[in-house]
């Protein structure tokens, strides 16, 4: 690790420095607190609220944390506790802003990158392109897009689900495959296994082969040519 401008960074992650998150402490009704990260999933797929659930605060001491982690299948290593504290930092769960002034910046711990990489490694195309894919360019997961949104039906980076003009920036071979739609059942089903979450990460059980994708796309997908990663 190394420190730059007051931030503690993982040296091995410096090429993706911008991916390191921060949150601001804000004034609550009676305390200074930071919100929990929406949709954050602990390694085993449990959310902050469903696992640690707030009363008493799950991060009150290391012994209590260890006992809670022991209840989760595939116990979460204690070395990752700081990452979970950062993401689950609402007052009701774990207030990292105690003793801090409003406006204080919380920096995402390095251990979060380890968890993120291990979760992404379960799926094909788990690389982080450098630079990130631009609007209208091919993608598989939202975190690969500069916009943070990879359309599950088109497999192209869009600003959001209402972005109807992004394809004007696409190469012709992409337009030929995407029209009228790349994966026509990607929005079907309650398990969301063809989509990503709000943070651009694949949902548990993500499986591109079960999304009704056309043959031309799957040929590129299986050959590893749908999206270049860059270096």
N, C-alpha and C positions, 0 to 999 in steps of 0.2 A: 504494500500500500504506500501511497504518498499523499502529501497535502499540497493543494494548490489553491490560493486565494481563500484559505480558511476551510476548504472542503476536503474531507478525507476520501481519497479515490483508490480504486483498485488499479494498480499499474497495468495489469494485463488487459484491462478494459478501456484504457485511454483512447483507442481508436473509436470507441463508441461512447465517448464522454457524454454526448447530448442525451443518451438514453438513461442516464442516472437521474432518478426523479428527486424532486424536492416538494415539500409542503410547508405552508406557513401556519404558525400558531395564530389563532384568532381569539378575540374576546368572547367568552360565553356569558351566560347569565350570572354565574358566580365565579368562574375560573377562566384561565387561558387554556385553550385546548386545540387539538388538530383533528379534523374529520378522518374517519376511516376511509380507506380506498374502496370505492364502489366495486363490488363484484370480485374482490380479491379472494383467491382460493389458496388455502394452505396446501402443502405438498400432496396430501392424500385426497384433495378435492373438496374439503370442507371449508365453509366460509368462516370469517372471524366470528360472526354472531352465532352460528350454529354449533361451533365447537367450544369457544371460550366464553360466550354468552354473558358476560358483563357483571354478574353479581355473585361473588366479589370480582373485582377486576382480575382478568386472567394473568396479567403480568406482575402481580403484586410481589412475588419473590421467585427465585429459581426453583426452589423445591416444589412450590405449587404448580409452576409451569411444567416441570418434569412429570408430575402426577397426571396432569391433563393430557400431555403428549402421549403418555403411556396408554391412554384410553383409545388412542387413534390407531387403526390398523396401519402398519408400516411406520412406526413411531418417528416423529419429526426430530432430527438431531438438535441438541442444545446449541450447536454452533449457528443455527438458523434463527434462534430466538429473536435477535435484534431486527431481522427482516420482518418477522411477524408483528413485532411491536410497532414498527414503523407503519405498516399497512393497517393494523388494527388499533389505531391510536386515538379513537374517540374516547371521551371521558369515561363512558360506561364500560369500556374494555381495558384501555391502557393509555393513560394520559402522559405522553412524552413531553408535554409543554409545562409540566409542573415546575414552578420556579423561573419560568421564562417569560419574557415580555411579549405582548402581541406584536406580530411581525417577525418573530424569530423564525429562521429557516431550518427545518428538519431535512437532512440529506439522506437519501436512500442508502442503507448499508450495502457493503460489497456482497454480503451473503445472498442478497436478493438476486444478483446476477447468476449465482450458482444454481439456485432453485429454478430460475427462469430457463436457463440453458438445459437443465435436466428435464423440465417439463416439455420444452420444445423438441428435444431429441427423440421423443416418442413418435414424431410424425415426419413424413417425407417433406422435403423442401424446408428444412428447419433453419436455414442460414439467415443471416441479417445482411442484406445487400448494402454495399458501400459504393456510391451513395444509395440512399433509400429510393425505391421505385417511385416515379413521378405519376401524376394524374394521367390516366389513359394507358399506362404501361401494365404489363402482365404481372400477376401476383398469385400467391396461394393463401397467405395469411396477412391479416391487417397490419401487423407490426412491421411488415416488409415495405409498406407504403408510407410516403412522406405525409399522406393525409390520414393515416392510421385506419383506413377503411378499404378492404379488398372485397368487392361485391361478390357474394357467394354464387350468384347466378352467372355473372360474366367472367369472373376471375381476372378482373382488371381493377386498378386503383381508381376510386372515385372520391369526390369530396364528401359525399354522403349518399344515401339511398335515392335521393331526388336529383342527383347530378345527371342530367340527360345529354350533356354535351362533351363529356370527357373523352368519348370515343373519337372525337375529331383529332385528338392528339395521338391516337394509336397507329401503329404500323399497319399496312394493308393486309399482311398475312394474319394479323390478329383480328382485324375486322371480318375477314373471310370466315374465321372459325367461330367468332362470337355471335354473328348474326344467325338467327334472331336472339338466341340465348345459348350460353355454353353448357350450363348445368340446369336442366329444367325442373328438377325436383329438389333443388338445394334449399328451398324454403319450406319444404314439407316436413311434417313429423314434429312431435313435441321434444325429441331428444337433442335437437339442434346440432347433430353430428356433422352437418355440412357447413356450419357457420362458426364465426368467432365471437368472443365476448366484446364488451364495450372498449376494452383496452387493446383490442386487436390480436388477442391470443386465441388459439384454437380451443373450442370447448372440449371437455372430456369426451372421448370416444370419436373424435373427428376422424372421418373416413371418406376421402374424396371419391373412392370407387362406388359409393352408394348414393350418389347425388344426381344421377341421371345425366351425367356429362356426355357430350357427343364424342364420337370416335376420334375425330381429328384432335380434339383437346387431349383426350386420354393417351393418344399416341405420343404427343409432346410431353405430357405429364410423366408417363412411364419411362420415356427416354431421357428425362431430366433436362429437356430443352424449352420448357414453357417459360421459365424465368431464369436469367443469369444472376449469379450472386455478386460478382465483382470481388474485388479484394481491398 
